[in-house]
Amino acid sequence: MILVTGGAGFIGGNFVLDWLREPNNEGIINLDKLTYAGNLATLASLKDDPRHIFVHGDIGDKELVQRLLSEHKPRAIVNFAAESHVDRSIHGPAEFVQTNIVGTFNLLECAREYWNNLDVDKKAQFRFHHVSTDEVYGSLSAQDPAFTESHPYEPNSPYSASKAASDHLVRAWFHTYGFPVVTTNCSNNYGPYHFPEKLIPLVILNALNSKPLPIYGDGQQVRDWLYVGDHCSAIREVLANGRLGETYNIGGWNEKANLDVVKTICNILNELKPRIDGKSYAEQITFVKDRPGHDRRYAIDASKVERELGWRPAETFDTGIRKTVQWYLDNPEWIEGVVSGSYRDWLSKQYQ
């Protein structure tokens, strides 16, 4: 059994679904605080699966984490739990410090205590996989080489600073205590079950609801886009075979400017669900004031994980974004649940 934290969020939820899709995989204890972005509707298909044990709780709750480790005796922890939206971190940084730094510290300490008391064989097998972001590295110019694992940390937002701090804690627990950790720093994820405050799901839903498609500044901020299913496969690979104490950058090899991403979505929607008036969805694009400290470019060099573990993403941006748009068109009930909250609230009661 493994313990997954933040497993009702976007990436964590996709990981849980992906893991349990394989019938021979072991079970998951899924610990999630169910903040606004945690959505049990994502996990509705697992409601009757005995391999999925959902626990509503906080990684900062020491007694709860200790109890879960003692009762379920997981062989690994995969830590997705984090506050992750840059705009929210600008307006309310305290939650990001509490969850991403203090929460990670508590999880590490509980896990280290648990690990210290395992027998020799189980102690050798145990892993703590910390999932982080490329934003800890700061910003690149158009000419700079992509981020490698040796790039210095230069976070520019409260969110990225809090994640950088958590990365440093994980590293320190390995070097100080010999605690068996691996860390992955991923590029921008996209795909099914994405809470619609982030660029891609926001644009899809706004387009379908005849609302403006907001783009910060000039729209030339560049990101490397990683399909969430590819990210899940990379995490599985690193968890199974990554070297202890190492960091692996996980990227999609897909650098795109925000404006180009939005135009691509508009073109796909023009094809799959044309506007009633026959006009392009691109006419809804609206440029808005840039946010403070907006990093200009992120780019991940994922050569290390390919060289050492043989992992490469299966999706190109063209294939992944088409799958993503189609998923949102095919799943209006999930979207309605996120927007209204009613579906999520109903499902929460089913787990009580």
Helices and strands as residue ranges (DSSP letters): E 2-5, H 10-21, E 28-32, G 40-46, E 52-56, H 62-72, E 76-79, H 86-91, H 93-96, I 97-103, H 104-116, H 120-125, E 127-133, G 134-137, H 158-177, E 181-186, E 188-190, H 199-208, E 213-216, E 222-227, H 228-241, E 247-250, E 255-257, H 258-272, G 281-284, E 285-288, H 303-309, H 317-330, H 332-340, H 342-350
